[in-house]
C-alpha cells in the first residue's frame, strides 16, 4: 500500500523518458551520421569489386553427364572418370589384417 498516489510521479518519469528519446533522436545524426557516410563509401567500393569479380567467374573444365539409368543411379558413376577420382596417389598402401587371429 505504499504506492498509492504515484501516478503523477510515474507520468513525470514517462514524460522525461520521452523527452530524452526525442533529444537522442535529434542528436544522433550530429554524433553518428558519419557512420552512414562510411557505409555508403564501403557499399560503392563493394559494388565496384562485385562488378569486376563477375567477369572472372571460374568455369569448371570437367564435364558431368546426366545420371545413368541404373538401379544404383548415382553410386560410383563419376568415380570411373579420371578427373573425378578421389585417390590421386593410387590405392591405399596399408592392408589391414582381415580374418587373422591375434594371440
PyMOL commands that set and color helices and strands:
alter all, ss='L'
color gray80, all
select helices_A, chain A and resi 7-55+82-84
alter helices_A, ss='H'
color red, helices_A
deselect
rebuild
show_as cartoon
